Amino acid sequence: MSNIIENQIVNALSKKFSITTEIIQDGDDVSLIVNSHLSGKIIFTQTTPLNQLIEIITSRIEKRVYEKTK
């Protein structure tokens, strides 16, 4: 019985729930913004800084370029 109720709740919410993502740049800072929406209203926002990831990627690219020019 509880599985039926849980499934009904999940089905009802899934029709009204969505997630959007956006990458924003503010000067030298880059962030990933994830918004959770319920019935078109933002109910939760998560901001993840991407600067460290960009530094890691840049470092790897520079390392590969350097190794190819040896």
ROSE-4610 file (N, C-alpha, C; in Angstrom, 1 decimal, always signed):
// ROSE-4610
residu = [M/M/M/S/S/S/N/N/N/I/I/I/I/I/I/E/E/E/N/N/N/Q/Q/Q/I/I/I/V/V/V/N/N/N/A/A/A/L/L/L/S/S/S/K/K/K/K/K/K/F/F/F/S/S/S/I/I/I/T/T/T/T/T/T/E/E/E/I/I/I/I/I/I/Q/Q/Q/D/D/D/G/G/G/D/D/D/D/D/D/V/V/V/S/S/S/L/L/L/I/I/I/V/V/V/N/N/N/S/S/S/H/H/H/L/L/L/S/S/S/G/G/G/K/K/K/I/I/I/I/I/I/F/F/F/T/T/T/Q/Q/Q/T/T/T/T/T/T/P/P/P/L/L/L/N/N/N/Q/Q/Q/L/L/L/I/I/I/E/E/E/I/I/I/I/I/I/T/T/T/S/S/S/R/R/R/I/I/I/E/E/E/K/K/K/R/R/R/V/V/V/Y/Y/Y/E/E/E/K/K/K/T/T/T/K/K/K]
num = [1/1/1/2/2/2/3/3/3/4/4/4/5/5/5/6/6/6/7/7/7/8/8/8/9/9/9/10/10/10/11/11/11/12/12/12/13/13/13/14/14/14/15/15/15/16/16/16/17/17/17/18/18/18/19/19/19/20/20/20/21/21/21/22/22/22/23/23/23/24/24/24/25/25/25/26/26/26/27/27/27/28/28/28/29/29/29/30/30/30/31/31/31/32/32/32/33/33/33/34/34/34/35/35/35/36/36/36/37/37/37/38/38/38/39/39/39/40/40/40/41/41/41/42/42/42/43/43/43/44/44/44/45/45/45/46/46/46/47/47/47/48/48/48/49/49/49/50/50/50/51/51/51/52/52/52/53/53/53/54/54/54/55/55/55/56/56/56/57/57/57/58/58/58/59/59/59/60/60/60/61/61/61/62/62/62/63/63/63/64/64/64/65/65/65/66/66/66/67/67/67/68/68/68/69/69/69/70/70/70]
x = [+0.8/+0.0/+0.9/+1.9/+2.8/+3.5/+3.8/+4.5/+3.5/+2.3/+1.3/+1.3/+1.2/+1.2/+2.5/+3.6/+4.9/+5.0/+4.5/+4.5/+3.6/+2.5/+1.6/+2.2/+2.9/+3.6/+4.7/+5.5/+6.6/+6.1/+5.0/+4.4/+3.9/+3.3/+2.7/+3.8/+4.9/+6.0/+6.8/+7.0/+7.9/+7.3/+6.0/+5.3/+5.5/+5.8/+6.0/+7.4/+8.3/+9.7/+10.6/+11.5/+12.5/+13.8/+14.9/+16.2/+16.8/+17.3/+18.0/+19.5/+20.4/+21.8/+22.2/+23.2/+23.7/+25.2/+26.0/+27.4/+27.5/+28.0/+28.1/+29.5/+29.9/+31.2/+31.1/+31.8/+31.8/+33.3/+33.8/+35.2/+36.0/+36.9/+37.7/+37.1/+35.9/+35.2/+34.2/+34.2/+33.2/+32.5/+31.2/+30.4/+29.3/+29.0/+27.9/+26.7/+25.6/+24.4/+23.4/+22.9/+21.8/+20.6/+19.5/+18.3/+17.3/+16.6/+15.6/+14.2/+13.3/+12.1/+10.9/+9.9/+8.7/+7.5/+6.8/+5.7/+6.2/+7.4/+7.9/+8.6/+8.6/+9.2/+10.5/+11.5/+12.8/+12.7/+13.0/+12.9/+14.3/+15.3/+16.6/+17.6/+18.7/+19.8/+21.1/+21.9/+23.2/+24.3/+25.2/+26.3/+27.6/+28.3/+29.5/+30.6/+31.6/+32.7/+33.5/+33.8/+34.5/+36.0/+36.4/+37.8/+38.8/+38.7/+39.7/+39.7/+38.5/+38.4/+39.1/+38.8/+39.4/+41.0/+41.5/+42.9/+43.5/+42.8/+43.3/+43.3/+42.2/+42.2/+43.3/+43.4/+44.5/+45.8/+46.1/+47.4/+47.7/+46.7/+46.8/+47.1/+46.4/+46.6/+48.0/+48.4/+49.8/+50.8/+50.6/+51.5/+51.6/+50.5/+50.5/+51.2/+50.9/+51.5/+53.0/+53.5/+54.9/+55.5/+54.9/+55.4/+55.5/+54.6/+54.7/+55.7/+56.1/+57.2/+58.6/+58.7/+60.1/+60.8]
y = [-1.2/+0.0/+1.3/+1.3/+2.5/+2.7/+1.6/+1.8/+2.6/+2.3/+2.9/+4.4/+4.8/+6.2/+6.9/+6.2/+6.8/+7.0/+6.1/+6.3/+7.4/+7.6/+8.7/+10.0/+10.1/+11.3/+11.6/+10.6/+10.8/+11.3/+10.6/+11.0/+12.4/+12.8/+14.2/+15.2/+15.0/+15.9/+16.0/+14.8/+14.8/+15.6/+15.8/+16.6/+18.1/+18.5/+19.9/+20.3/+19.3/+19.5/+19.6/+20.5/+20.6/+21.2/+21.0/+21.6/+22.3/+23.5/+24.3/+24.5/+24.6/+24.9/+26.1/+26.8/+28.0/+28.2/+28.5/+28.9/+30.4/+31.0/+32.5/+32.9/+34.0/+34.5/+35.9/+36.2/+37.5/+37.9/+38.6/+38.9/+37.7/+37.3/+36.1/+34.9/+35.1/+34.0/+33.3/+32.0/+31.3/+30.3/+30.2/+29.3/+28.6/+27.4/+26.7/+26.9/+27.4/+27.6/+26.5/+25.8/+24.8/+25.2/+25.4/+25.8/+24.6/+24.3/+23.3/+24.1/+23.7/+24.4/+23.5/+24.0/+23.2/+24.2/+23.7/+24.5/+25.9/+25.9/+27.1/+28.0/+27.7/+28.5/+27.9/+28.7/+28.2/+27.8/+26.6/+26.2/+25.9/+25.8/+25.6/+26.0/+26.6/+27.0/+26.5/+25.9/+25.4/+26.2/+26.8/+27.5/+26.7/+26.4/+25.6/+26.4/+26.9/+27.6/+26.7/+27.2/+26.3/+26.7/+27.8/+28.3/+27.2/+26.3/+25.3/+24.3/+23.9/+23.0/+23.6/+24.9/+25.5/+25.5/+25.8/+25.7/+24.3/+23.3/+21.9/+21.6/+22.0/+21.8/+22.5/+23.8/+24.6/+24.1/+23.6/+23.0/+21.8/+20.9/+19.7/+20.0/+21.0/+21.4/+22.0/+22.8/+23.4/+22.3/+21.3/+20.2/+19.4/+19.1/+18.4/+19.1/+20.4/+21.3/+21.3/+21.4/+21.4/+20.1/+19.0/+17.7/+17.5/+18.0/+17.9/+18.7/+19.8/+20.7/+20.3/+19.3/+18.8/+18.2]
z = [+0.0/+0.0/+0.0/+0.8/+0.9/-0.4/-1.2/-2.5/-3.5/-3.4/-4.3/-4.0/-2.7/-2.3/-2.7/-2.4/-2.8/-4.3/-5.1/-6.5/-7.0/-6.3/-6.7/-6.3/-5.2/-4.8/-5.8/-6.1/-7.1/-8.4/-8.9/-10.2/-10.2/-9.1/-9.0/-9.0/-8.2/-8.1/-9.4/-10.0/-11.2/-12.3/-12.4/-13.4/-13.1/-11.9/-11.5/-11.2/-11.2/-10.7/-11.9/-11.9/-13.0/-12.4/-13.1/-12.7/-13.9/-13.7/-14.7/-14.2/-15.2/-14.9/-15.7/-15.2/-15.8/-15.4/-16.3/-15.9/-16.0/-15.0/-15.0/-14.7/-15.3/-15.1/-14.5/-13.4/-12.8/-12.6/-13.5/-13.5/-13.7/-12.8/-12.9/-12.4/-11.7/-11.1/-12.0/-12.1/-12.9/-12.0/-12.1/-11.2/-12.0/-11.5/-12.0/-11.0/-11.6/-10.8/-11.1/-10.2/-10.4/-9.6/-10.3/-9.7/-9.7/-8.6/-8.6/-8.5/-9.4/-9.6/-9.2/-8.5/-8.3/-8.7/-9.7/-10.2/-10.7/-11.3/-11.9/-10.9/-9.6/-8.6/-8.1/-8.0/-7.5/-6.0/-5.7/-4.3/-3.7/-4.5/-4.0/-5.1/-4.7/-5.6/-5.0/-5.8/-5.5/-6.4/-5.8/-6.5/-6.3/-7.4/-7.3/-8.0/-7.3/-8.0/-8.9/-10.1/-11.1/-11.3/-10.6/-10.8/-10.6/-9.6/-9.3/-10.5/-11.0/-12.1/-13.3/-13.6/-14.7/-14.6/-13.4/-13.2/-13.5/-13.0/-13.3/-14.8/-15.5/-16.9/-17.6/-17.3/-17.9/-17.7/-16.5/-16.1/-17.0/-17.1/-17.9/-19.4/-19.9/-21.3/-21.5/-20.6/-20.7/-20.6/-19.7/-19.6/-20.9/-21.5/-22.8/-23.9/-24.0/-25.0/-24.8/-23.5/-23.2/-23.6/-23.3/-23.6/-25.1/-25.9/-27.4/-28.0/-27.3/-27.9/-27.5/-26.6/-26.2/-27.4]
